[in-house]
Amino acid sequence: MNATTNGENTAADTAEVKEHLRAAGGAAANAARARAAQAQEWARNNASRAQDWARSQLGDVQQRIEAQPYKAAALALGIGLLAGVLLTTLASRRSD
């Protein structure tokens, strides 16, 4: 940038600075878009893998329940009772 003798910028200098700022802003926007696209692709891939894992686990649980229905029912009853006791305890402490 060239400065005049009295320290003021010329119109050409101002235009040059604006053009550099526009270019830098455009480059930053493009980089942000590219990074967002990468993050989106990463999230899609991981979500797909998580869904596949959950489906396989659900299938395993269904097979176990079908193989041992009484054991599964007893386990569910025990978990329900434990959860009820914990929630009742928490609720009674909050009301005090």
Contacts in CASP RR format, 6 or more apart in sequence:
PFRMAT RR
TARGET T0000
AUTHOR 0000-0000-0000
METHOD contacts of the structure
MODEL  1
MNATTNGENTAADTAEVKEHLRAAGGAAANAARARAAQAQEWARNNASRA
QDWARSQLGDVQQRIEAQPYKAAALALGIGLLAGVLLTTLASRRSD
1 9 0 8 1.000
1 13 0 8 1.000
1 16 0 8 1.000
1 17 0 8 1.000
2 10 0 8 1.000
2 12 0 8 1.000
2 13 0 8 1.000
3 9 0 8 1.000
3 13 0 8 1.000
4 10 0 8 1.000
9 17 0 8 1.000
64 72 0 8 1.000
65 72 0 8 1.000
END
